[in-house]
Amino acid sequence: MKNKKTIEEWREQLSPDLFHLSREKGTEPPFSGKYYYHKDDGTYVCASCGNPLFSSTHKYDSGSGWPSFFQPIQADVLEEDADHSYGMKRVEIRCSQCDAHLGHVFEDGPKPTGLRYCINSGALDFQEKKPVL
């Protein structure tokens, strides 16, 4: 079920930086995000609503300056839209639960999917995998 908050409710809930990234389709500078060099095992979730999005096992170094994944944790956790901003043809990806802008997907990724999900670190939170005792 979709999280249907008003823009004012989102503005009250989110930090100014997260509001800009997720609600105003912002982009953080390349190589600046907290998860670009991150290598821990776990799950990357939507920073706006907590929806699980990507597994650390699907993360790779694309050299793009943003955390990159070759597939989402499940196909239905993301929604796609055509993005023609800045004179480019891109595919925007959003969280399927709250419509937060996450980044873009490109068709220049590694096998097995050939996709590169290029994500703003600020649009993500990380849940570390708990060790088995």
PLY file of the C-alpha trace (Angstrom):
ply
format ascii 1.0
element vertex 133
property float x
property float y
property float z
element edge 132
property int vertex1
property int vertex2
end_header
0.00 0.00 0.00
1.34 3.41 -1.00
2.34 5.95 1.59
0.15 8.92 0.58
1.48 11.90 2.52
1.07 15.48 1.43
4.12 17.46 0.37
3.85 19.43 3.63
3.80 16.22 5.69
6.95 15.07 3.87
8.57 18.46 4.45
7.91 18.13 8.20
9.17 14.52 8.38
12.32 14.72 6.25
15.53 16.68 6.64
15.93 19.52 4.11
18.57 17.49 2.21
16.43 14.34 2.04
13.38 16.38 1.06
15.35 17.92 -1.82
16.67 14.54 -3.03
13.48 12.52 -2.67
10.68 15.03 -3.28
12.33 17.60 -5.56
14.33 15.04 -7.59
17.67 16.37 -6.45
21.08 14.82 -7.10
24.02 14.75 -4.73
27.48 15.54 -6.12
29.38 12.49 -7.43
31.73 10.70 -4.99
30.20 12.60 -2.04
27.61 10.15 -0.74
28.01 8.12 2.44
27.33 4.81 0.65
29.54 5.22 -2.41
32.52 3.42 -0.79
30.36 1.43 1.66
31.07 -2.33 1.65
29.17 -3.78 4.66
26.75 -6.70 4.28
23.08 -5.87 4.57
20.13 -4.16 2.94
19.78 -0.64 1.56
16.33 0.77 2.33
14.42 3.88 1.30
15.42 6.71 3.67
11.91 8.18 3.40
9.84 5.11 4.31
12.12 2.14 5.12
11.09 0.02 2.11
13.88 -2.56 1.41
15.36 -1.73 -2.02
18.80 -3.26 -2.66
20.98 -6.02 -1.25
24.67 -5.35 -0.64
25.37 -8.50 -2.70
24.07 -6.64 -5.79
26.21 -3.51 -5.23
29.25 -2.88 -7.42
31.73 -0.11 -8.18
30.55 1.47 -11.43
33.01 4.35 -11.21
30.07 6.75 -11.67
30.38 8.46 -8.28
27.09 7.10 -6.90
26.28 3.77 -5.26
25.39 1.34 -8.05
23.46 -1.91 -8.06
22.76 -4.36 -10.88
19.29 -5.29 -9.58
16.78 -4.39 -6.86
16.00 -6.75 -3.99
12.65 -7.50 -5.75
11.26 -6.20 -9.04
8.22 -4.55 -7.41
10.12 -2.29 -4.97
10.88 0.27 -7.70
8.83 2.23 -10.20
10.21 3.78 -13.38
9.40 6.94 -15.32
10.87 8.59 -18.38
13.04 11.56 -17.42
13.89 14.12 -20.13
15.32 16.77 -17.81
18.56 18.57 -18.66
18.20 17.57 -22.32
18.89 13.89 -21.55
16.87 10.71 -22.02
16.99 8.77 -18.77
14.84 6.46 -16.69
14.07 7.75 -13.21
13.54 5.22 -10.44
11.34 5.81 -7.42
10.40 3.86 -4.31
7.19 1.92 -5.00
5.92 2.58 -1.46
6.33 6.34 -1.11
7.30 7.64 -4.59
10.64 9.00 -3.33
13.06 9.83 -6.14
16.09 7.53 -5.75
18.12 8.02 -8.90
18.21 6.53 -12.40
18.70 3.19 -14.12
20.95 2.77 -17.16
21.55 -0.13 -19.53
25.34 -0.18 -19.14
25.69 -2.40 -16.07
27.34 -5.77 -15.49
25.97 -9.25 -16.04
23.62 -10.85 -15.29
21.17 -7.94 -15.81
23.18 -5.40 -17.79
21.59 -2.69 -15.63
23.13 0.04 -13.47
20.85 1.44 -10.79
22.63 4.70 -9.94
21.31 5.85 -6.55
21.72 8.94 -4.37
23.30 7.84 -1.06
21.16 10.39 0.74
17.99 8.64 -0.45
19.11 5.42 1.29
19.54 4.07 4.80
21.43 0.86 5.55
20.43 -2.09 7.70
23.44 -4.20 8.57
23.13 -7.96 8.25
23.07 -9.50 11.69
25.69 -12.24 12.26
24.36 -15.75 12.80
25.24 -16.96 16.30
0 1
1 2
2 3
3 4
4 5
5 6
6 7
7 8
8 9
9 10
10 11
11 12
12 13
13 14
14 15
15 16
16 17
17 18
18 19
19 20
20 21
21 22
22 23
23 24
24 25
25 26
26 27
27 28
28 29
29 30
30 31
31 32
32 33
33 34
34 35
35 36
36 37
37 38
38 39
39 40
40 41
41 42
42 43
43 44
44 45
45 46
46 47
47 48
48 49
49 50
50 51
51 52
52 53
53 54
54 55
55 56
56 57
57 58
58 59
59 60
60 61
61 62
62 63
63 64
64 65
65 66
66 67
67 68
68 69
69 70
70 71
71 72
72 73
73 74
74 75
75 76
76 77
77 78
78 79
79 80
80 81
81 82
82 83
83 84
84 85
85 86
86 87
87 88
88 89
89 90
90 91
91 92
92 93
93 94
94 95
95 96
96 97
97 98
98 99
99 100
100 101
101 102
102 103
103 104
104 105
105 106
106 107
107 108
108 109
109 110
110 111
111 112
112 113
113 114
114 115
115 116
116 117
117 118
118 119
119 120
120 121
121 122
122 123
123 124
124 125
125 126
126 127
127 128
128 129
129 130
130 131
131 132
